[in-house]
Amino acid sequence: MDTDTIKGATVERPQSLNLKDSEIPEEIQQDGVQIADAVTTTWTRKHLIIAYTSMWLVYFVNNLNSSLTSNLSAYITSDFSEHSLLTVISVITSVMGAACLMPVAKVLNLFDRTVGFVLMLAIAIMGLIMMAACNNITTYCAAQAFYTVGFTGAIFCIDVITSDTSSLRDRGLAYALTSSPSMITAFAGSPLSNQFHETNWRWAYGTICIILPIAALPLIVTWEMAKRKADKNGHLQYKERSTRTWGETIWFYVIEFDVIGIFLMIGGTILFLTSFNIAGNTEGQWRSAKIIAMMVVGFCVLVAFVSYERWLAPKPFIPFHLITDRTVIGACLLDITYQISYYCWASYFTSYLQVVYNTSLTQAGYISAIFDFMDPIWLIGCGFLIRATGRFKWLLCAAVPLYLLASGLMIYFRQPGHNIGYMCMCQIFLAVGGGTFILIEQVAVLAAASHEDYAAMLALLSTFGYLGGAVGSSVSGAIWTNTLPVKLRANLPAELKDQWEDIYESLDVQLSYAVGTPARIAIQDAYAFSQRNMMIAGTAVMGLSIAWVLMMRNIKVHNNKDLSKVLF
């Protein structure tokens, strides 16, 4: 699966945030950063409230969409008789989400925050339209890729704008505020999913497509108004008109966007991660020459990407001194580890609840959404603790053992016969631990960087997170494909053994067998065995987080000097 600062602090200028001319930032290299600084010197508290309300609404739409997709995806893929492809689709979308962030960060810095935001909204809307109209699994996968890139990029833009308008001390609080809509969507999403499932799931995406631009419009208008005011007040410094030819202009942007680096990163990531997923979702493929070749070539391309960025790139994504900063390294490795651990089991969790505990889709959605409900509540408290103490590392030191405890307990409870309340308890612990990771990772990487590097640092962190999600989904798919069919073939009654593939591919078929029948018991045992192995893998990986937390510096956020002029 990012956010920024708003409540709990005082705005220094009650009516207007205008600064004296001497306080206006000096000219900086990238226009997008200059515009952001100028905008934050001119808008009023009223503009600020409108902008944050709009950002909150976009987060609300994003979270609602995520909730609907999480609950409906098993049924959508089952409609196409491809339930087992859940993790394949998750990997594809995670890779696409990871690949888009660095280019979007470049757009935000080179042009303007709203340019990138509007572009991402357009891509998201295109994907939603495709989702509503898809009639086969191929179109569904393409639609998922489009709207994942769009929503990922739009939320990333909001996070960057939040960092533009907040001090580091209060940034955790701002991220908590913009992510708080999940408290509502956590419980609204499940009954809505059930209603759309019973009527027409396509309208779920049609509805999101309609309300998304409405939610985003106030932010765009407010930002543009503030930019015009900044221009009128002389806060924007325009460069001389370029005399480059078309060819020189194309080459200029090839260098600025680091096209070679993007190509290497996307190519290496796709080859490396999809090789795991293809092998994991097809029994007996791990020794295939094609799979081994994809893994090796993908890994080599990723090594080439790092080498190119270090020694050859004229305009690398991120200054090398930041990439080698131990706080940045620790935060990124913690994020990828956490995402791997979480996605090792999350893709099939709602299916597991319905099959093993016989919950309805709504009930399964509620249990799955405990994380989304508890997370923002805890994040607000976490933000206040960071603001009060000026430190963040101590919270990570408390969160890691709590998360490991919850993950370990989930291994024990991942089998039929245990009360479902224990599952809910573990979800609460996971929400507190996981929410702490996400918030402090963002604060940590921004504490190590200057304002002009904010977009790049958030993009780097998010890229690690999406790659972790893709790896976790690949592991989940591999465990699912190599354990569930085996258990079904071994445990199903003799008269159903020849139907194991139909059962394996469709959640509706699995749920059609009554609770207590030999067929349902066999399916439940197979699910429990697979999910238990997924949890073991996730818990084992999460053990690495101890080392990553110890690697990070305990930066005092009160001492940080932001360029941002709007401080909460």
SEBAMAR-665310 format. One record per residue: x, y, z of N, C-alpha, C in turn. Coordinates in steps of 0.1 Angstrom, whole numbers, plus 5000, padded with zeros to 4 digits. Atoms other than C-alpha are relative to their C-alpha. Layout:
! SEBAMAR-665310
XYZXYZXYZ
...
! end
This chain:
! SEBAMAR-665310
500149965000500050005000500450155000
499249894997501150715020499150135004
500849884996499951085037500850115007
499349884994500851435055499450075012
500349934987500151695083498950105001
501049885000497251905095499550035014
500649954987495651895130501050015011
499350004987496851975164501050105001
499049904999499152265156499450144996
500549865002498752635153500550064987
499649935012498852825121500550145005
499449884994501153115127499250134996
500849885004499053365106498649974999
501450054999495353335114499350034987
500849975012494053515083500749974987
499350025012496753495057501449955003
498750064998499953305053501150074991
499149925008501653575032501350035008
498749974994505353635039500650124994
499349895006507653925034500849954989
499250045012509653935002501349945004
498850064996512753855021499949865004
500250144995511253535033499749904988
500450085011510353414998501249914996
498950095003512453104988500850054988
499249965011515353174965499749904989
500350085011515153034930500649875001
499550134999515552664929499949944986
499950055013516252444900498749954994
501250075005512952264896498850095002
501149915000509852464887498949955010
501150054991507452234906500250035014
499749974986509252284939499850155002
500149854999509452664933498550045001
501549975000505652674926499449965013
500650044987504852474957500450095011
499649914990506952704979499250134999
500749875002505253014963498649995004
501450024997501752864967499850015015
500250004986502252805004500350135007
499949874995503253165009498850094998
501149915004500053304995498749965004
501450034998497053095003499650035015
500549964987494853175033499649875007
500550124992493552945060498849944993
501250055007490252915041500449914988
499550095011492152785010500649875005
499450124994494052545032498949905004
501150094996490852405047499349934988
500650065013489352355012500949904994
499150105007492452184999500149875008
499950124992492751945029498649925000
501350075001488951865027500049924987
500050065013489351784990501049885001
499050114999492451564998499449895008
500750104992490451385025499049934992
501050065009487651325000500649904990
499350095010490051174974500549885007
499650114992491450955001498849915003
501250074997487950855010499649914988
500450075012487150754974501049894997
499050115002490450564971499849895010
500250114990489850375003498749924997
501250075003486250294993500249914988
499750085012487450174959500949875004
499150114995490149954977499149905007
500950094993487449815000499149924991
500850065010485149734971500749894992
499250095008487849574951500549885008
499650114992489149364980498949905003
501150094997485749224987499449944987
500750045012484549184951500949924991
499150065010487749064933499949854999
500150145001487248704943498849954992
501250045008483748694928500250044986
499849965014484848894897500849904993
499150105007487648654889499349865000
500750125000485348364898499050004988
500949995011482848494872500749964987
499250045012485648444846500749865002
499450134996486548104863501550015002
498649974998489948244873500350045014
499949964986489748264911501549995005
498650024996493348134915501050114994
499249905005494648434895500050135008
500049894991494048674924501450065002
498649954997497748694933500750044987
499349955013498848724896499650144997
500549875003496649024892500650105010
499449924990497949164925501550044997
498649985004501549124913500150104989
500049915012500849294880499750155004
500449864996499149594896501150065010
499049954991501849624923501250054992
498849965008504649634897499750134992
500449885007502749894877500050125009
500049894990502150104908501450045004
498649964997505850084917500750074989
499349945011506950174882499650144997
500549875004504850484879500450115009
499849904989505950664911501250094996
498849915003509450784900499750104989
500449905010508150934867499150115005
500949904994505351104886500750105008
499249914991507751244911500850104991
499349915010509751394881499050104995
501049905005506551554867499650105011
500349914989505751704901501150105002
498949914998509151854904500350094988
499749935012509651964868498950104996
501249925005506152104861499350065012
500849954989503652144889499349885007
500750104992501851944916498749964993
501350035005498451974899500149934986
499850075013499851864865500049855001
500050154998500751524878498749955006
501350054994497551504899498949984990
501150015011495251574869500349884991
499650115009497251324848499649865006
500350124993496851054874498549975001
501550015000493151124878499549954987
500550045013492651084841500349854998
499650145002494450744841499149915009
500950084991492350624871498649994995
501450005006489050724855500049914988
499950095012490150544823499949855005
500050144994490850224844498649965006
501450034994487450254862499049974989
500950035011485650274829500249864994
499750145005487449964817499549895009
500450104990486649784849498549984999
501450015001482949864845499549934988
500450055013482949744809500649864997
499250125003485249434811499149884999
500750135002483949094799500949885000
499150125000487048874802501150045010
499049984991489948834825501250084995
499049925006492348994801499750155002
500449864998490449324801500050045014
500049974986490049304838501450035005
498649984996493849274843500550144995
499649875006494449574820499350115008
500749904993491749774838500650025014
499449994987493349694872501350074999
498749945002496749804859499850154999
500249855002495350144847499550075012
500549924989493350234877500949995012
499050004989496050114901501050114998
499049895003498550344884499450135003
500649874998496050624885499850045014
500349974986494950594921501450015008
498749994993498550524933500750134997
499449875003499850834915499250115006
500849894994496951054927500250015015
499750004986497450954963501450055003
498749954999501151004959500150154999
500049865002500551354946499550075013
500649944988498351434977501149995011
499050014989501151305000501150104998
499049905003503651534983499550145004
500649874997501251834986500050015015
500049994985500851745023501350035006
498749974995504551745028500450154997
499749865004504752085010499450105010
500849914992502252235035500149975015
499950034986503452095068501550005005
498750014994506352095092500349855003
499750144998508251775098499549955014
500550034987507251785135498649955000
501450035000503551765126499649914988
500350075012503851565094499349875003
500750134996502751235111498650035003
501449964997499651415123499250034987
500749975012498851535088499749874992
500250135007499351185073498849935007
501150074993496951055100498750064996
501349945003494351305091499549964986
500450035014494351245053499749854998
500350145001494250865059498849965008
501150034991491450885084498749964993
501250055006488650815058499849855001
500250154999489350445062499249965013
500950034989487550465096498649984995
501450015006484350515075499949894990
500150105011485150305045500249855005
499850134994486250015067498649925002
501350074998482549945075499050044990
501049965011480750125047500349914987
499650075012482749925021499449864999
500550145000481549575031498549994996
501450015005477749625029499850054986
500149955014478149824997500549894991
499550115008480249534983498949904999
501150105001477449294992498950044991
501149955009474849514975500449994986
499650015014476849544944500249864995
499950145004477549174944498749944996
501350065002473849094946499350074988
500649945011472949344919500950004988
499149995011475749434895501350065004
498749954994479449464906500650114991
499549905009480149674875499750155004
500449874996478249964890500850055012
499049954990480749974919501050094994
499049925006483350104896499450124992
500749885006480850324877499850115009
500349904990479950494909501350085004
498749944996483650554919500450104989
499649925011484250694884499350135000
500849885000481550954889500550095011
499749924988482551074924501450045001
498649964998486351084920500350144995
499649875005486651394898499350115009
500749904992484051574920500850025013
499249994988486151504951501350074998
498749955002489351614935500050154995
500049865007488151944918500350115010
499649884992488352174949501550015002
498549994998492052084955500650074987
499449945012492852164918499750154999
500449855001490952494918500750085010
499449924990492352604951501550024997
498649995003495952524941500350104989
499849915011495552704908499850155004
500349864995494053014925501250055008
498849964992496953024949501250034992
498949985009499352994921499950134993
500249875006497853284903500350125009
499849894991497953494934501550025003
498549994998501653404939500750064988
499549945013502353504903499850155001
500449865000500553834908500950075010
499249944990502553904940501549994997
498550005004505853834922500849895007
499350114993506653514941500549894991
499550105009507153304910501150064991
498949955008510353344891500049914987
500150075013510053254854501450004993
498850015007512953124834499950064986
500149955014513853264800499549904991
500650095010512053114771501049924993
499050095006513852814758500250024985
499749995015515552834724500449864995
499650135005515952454721499149964988
500850055011514852284689499249885006
500850124996512351994690500849895004
499150114996515051744690500750025013
499349974987516951914718499050005012
501050014989513751944738499749865004
500250144998513051574734501149945008
498850054993516551494745500150055014
500049944987516251734774499249925010
500950074991513251554788500449855002
499450134999514851214781501049995012
499049994990517651314804499350035014
500649954988515451494830499149895006
500850114995513051194833500849875002
499150124999515950944833499349884994
500850105008514150744806500849865001
499250125000517050484805499849935014
500150064987516850434843498649955002
501350054998513050404842499849874992
500150125008513250144814500749885007
499350104993515849944834499249955012
500750044988513849954866498749934997
501250065003510549864850500249864994
499750135007512049584828500549905010
499450094991514049434856499049955011
501150044990511149444881499049914995
501050085006508649294858500649864997
499450135003511049014847500249925013
499650074988512148924882498849965008
501250044992508748934900499049914993
501050095007506548784873500649864998
499550135001508948494870499649925013
500450074987508248404907498549974999
501450025000504548444901499549904990
500350115010504348234869500449875006
499650134995506347964886499149965012
500850034988504247984918498649964996
501450035004500947964899499949894991
500050125009501947664878500849895007
499350104992502847344896501249954991
498850065007506347204887500850094991
499349915009507647514870501350065005
498949944994510347614894501349964993
498850055006512947404875500050034985
500149965014511847544841501150094996
498949925005514647694820499550144998
500649875003512347984810499950085013
500149934987511648074847501350045005
498749974995515248054857500650114992
499549895009516248274827499450135004
500749874997513648534836500550055014
499549954987514848544872501450064999
498649965001518548574863500150134992
500049885008517948834836499450125007
500749894992515549034858500950055010
499149954990518049044886501250084995
498949935006520949144863499650144995
500449875005518849424848499850105012
500149924988518049554884501450055005
498749964996521749554892500550104990
499649905010522349744859499450135003
500749884997519749994870500750085012
499349934989521550064903501350054996
498649965005524950084886499850124991
500249885009523550324860499750125008
500449894992521950544886501250065008
498849964992525250554906501050074991
498949955008527750614878499850064987
500249965014526150694845498950104998
501249925002522850874849500350155001
499849854999523151254841499150065010
501049954990520051324863499449885007
500650114993519551034887498750045007
501349984993516150994904500350075014
499849964986517651054939501550025002
498649984997520951204950500649885008
499550134994523250914959500350015015
499849994986524051044993498849975008
501350044994520350995002499849854999
500250145002520250644988500949925010
499150074991523250555011499850045014
500249964986521850725042499349885007
500450124993521250455068498550015005
501449984996517950605079499149974988
500750035012516650595043500049854997
499950145003517950245038499149925009
500750074990516450125070498550014998
501549985002512950275063499649934988
500450075013512850135027500049855002
499950154998513949785038498949965010
501150034991511349805067498749994992
501250005008508649895042499949884991
500150125009509449615017499849885008
500250124991509749365046498649995005
501350004995506449465061499049974989
500950025011504649465027500149854995
499950145003506049115019499249925010
500750084990504848985052498550015000
501549985000501349135049499449934988
500650065012500749025013500249854998
499850155000501948675020498749935002
501250074997498448605033498750084997
501249915001496148905026499149974989
500850015012494948824991498949905002
501150104999492948515001499350005014
500649994987491948635036498550005001
501549995000488348725029499449864995
500450135005487948395009500149905011
499850094989489348205039498950025011
501049984990486948365063498649954996
501350055005483948275041499949855000
499950145002485047925035500149935014
499750074988486347825069499150045012
500849964990484248035092498550034996
501449985005481148055070499450145002
500549864998480948435073499450044986
500549945012478948635048501150094994
499149915006480748865024500150135008
500049884991479749165046500849975012
499350034987481048995078501549984997
498650015003484348895061500650134997
499549875002484749245049500250085012
499849934987484249385084501249955007
498850054993486849155098501350044993
498949955007489249235071500350155001
499949854999488549605076500450055014
499649964986489449605113501450084999
498849935001492949705102499850144995
500349875006491649995081499350095010
500749914990489450115110500950045011
499149974988492050085138501250094996
498849935004494950225117500050155001
500049854999493950595114499850045015
500249964986492750605151501450005007
498750014994496150485162501050114994
499149915007497950705136499950145006
500249864995496451025151500850005014
499350014987497750915186501550004997
498550015003501150825170500550144996
499549875005501351165153500250105012
499849914989500751345186501249965009
498850054993503451125203501350054994
498849955007505951225177500150155002
500049864998504951585180500450045014
499749974986505251575218501549975004
498750054997508551385220501150054991
499049965010510251505188500849884995
499350125004511451145183499049904994
500950105005510050855163500549855001
499550135000512350555166499549915011
500550084989511050445200498749944997
501350065004507650385185500249884991
499750115009509150155159500549885009
499550104991510949965187498949935008
501250064993507549905204499149934990
500950065010505749825171500449874995
499550135006507949545158499749885008
500450124993507549305187498549975001
501550015000503749375188499549934987
500450065013503449295151500449864999
499550135000505548985154499149915009
500950084991503348865183498749974993
501350025007500148915163500249914989
499750095012501648745132500249865005
499850134995502748455153498749935005
501350054996499348415169499149964989
500850035012497748415135500349874994
499650135005499748105126499249905008
500750104991498147925156498550004998
501449995002494648045149499549974986
500450025014494747975112499649854997
500550135002492847645115498649995005
501450014995489247535119499949975015
500250044987487947515154500250115010
499749884991489247845169498950104998
501049895000486848125178500550114991
499649905009486848395152500450135007
499649884992487248655180501550015001
498549994999490948565182500650064987
499649945013491248655145499950155001
500349854999489748995152501150075009
499049954990492149045182501350024993
498749995007495148975160500050114990
500149895010493849215133500350145007
499849874993493849495159501550025003
498649994998497449425169500850034988
499349975013498549415133499750144995
500349865004496749745127500950105007
499249914992498649915155501550004995
498650015004502049775145500250044985
499949975014501549805107499850154998
500349855001500150165110501250085004
498849934995503250265130501150004990
498950015011505550135103499850104989
500249925012503850315075500250155003
499949854996503650655093501550045002
498749964996507150655107501049984988
499250015011508750535075500050134992
500149875008507450845057500750115008
499449894993508551075085501549995000
498550025000512050915086500750044987
499349975013512850945049499950154997
500149865002511651305048500950085010
499149944991513651385079501550004995
498750015005516751285061500250084987
499949935013516051495029499650145001
500549865001515551855019498750014992
501349995006512351995005500049964985
500050045014513351954968500149854997
499950155001513851584974498849935006
501150064994510551524991499349904991
500850095010508751384960500849884997
499250115003511651164951500149905012
499950094989512051024986498749925003
501250074999508350944989499849904989
500150095011508450784955500949885002
499150114997511450574965499449915011
500650084990509750464997498849924995
501250065006506450384979500449894990
499550105010508350194952500449875008
499750124992509849964978498849935006
501250064995506449914993499249924990
500750075010504849824961500749874995
499350125004507649584952499949895011
500250104990507249424986498749944999
501350065002503549384979500049904989
500050105011504349214946500749875004
499350124996506848984962499149915009
500950074991504448894990498949934993
501150075008501648824965500549884992
499450115007504048604945500249885009
499950114990504848404976498749945003
501450054997501148384985499549914988
500550085012500348264949500849874999
499350135001503148004950499649905011
500450094989502047864984498649954996
501450045004498347864972500049894990
500150095012499047684939500749875003
499250134997501447424954499549935013
500650074988499347344985498549974999
501450025000495647384980499649894990
500450115009495247164949500449865005
499650134994497246884966499149965011
500950034989495146904997498649964995
501450035005491846914977500049864994
500050135007492846604956500149895011
499850104990493846424988498849985009
501150004990490846515010498649994995
501450005005487846544988499449864999
500650145002485346254988500249954986
499650075013485946004960499150054989
500949965011482846114940500350154996
499749865004484246474939501450034996
498649985003487946414932500250054986
499949965014487446464895499650144998
500549865001485846804902500950105007
499249914992488746944922500450134993
499649885007489747194895498950105000
501249915000486247344893499950075014
500149954987486247374931501250105003
498849924998489747524931499950144994
500049885008488947794906498850095003
501249924998485647924920499650015015
500549994986484748064954498649975002
501550035000481048034946499849855001
500150155000481547654940500449955014
499550044986483447624973498950025010
501149974990480647794992498749934998
501350075003477947594975499849875008
500050134992478847284997499650045014
500549974987476947295030501149985011
499150014989478847345062499849865007
500150134993479547005079500049884991
500050115010479446805047501549964998
498650045003482646595038500750094990
499449925010483246815008500450145006
499649874994483147145028501149995010
498950024990485347005056501349984992
498850025007487846895030500550144994
499649875006487847245014500550095012
499649924988488147405049501449965004
498750054996491147185058501150054990
499049955010492847275025500350155001
499849864999492247645030500950035013
499349974988493547635066501549964999
498650045002496647445056500850104992
499449905009497447695028500350135008
499849884993496847995050501050005011
499050014989498847865078501450014995
498749995006501847825055500350144996
499849865004501348175042500450095012
499749924988501348315078501449975005
498650044996504548115086501050084992
499149925009506248275056500150145003
500149854997505048625064500750035014
499449984987506148595101501549994999
498650025002509548465091500750124994
499449885006510248755068500050125009
500149884992509049005093501150015011
498950004990511848895117501150094996
498949925005514249095095499850155004
500349864997512449415106500850055012
499249964988514449415139501350074996
498749955005517649475120499850144993
500249875008516149755098499750115010
500349904991514849945128501350055007
498749964993518249935146500950084991
499149935010519850065114499750155000
500449865001517850395115500550095011
499649904990519050705132498750065007
501149954992516850855159500050154999
499949865003516451195143499050085008
500949914992515051485164499250094990
500749935011512251625142499850155004
500249864996511951945163501150094994
498949925005515352055149500050024985
500050005014514352015113499650144995
500449875006514252335092499449974986
500750025012511652295065500050134991
500249895009511352515034498550045000
501549975000507552485038499750125008
500449884993505952805049498749995007
501250024993502652665060500249895010
499650104990503252495093498849985010
501150034991500652325115500549965013
! end
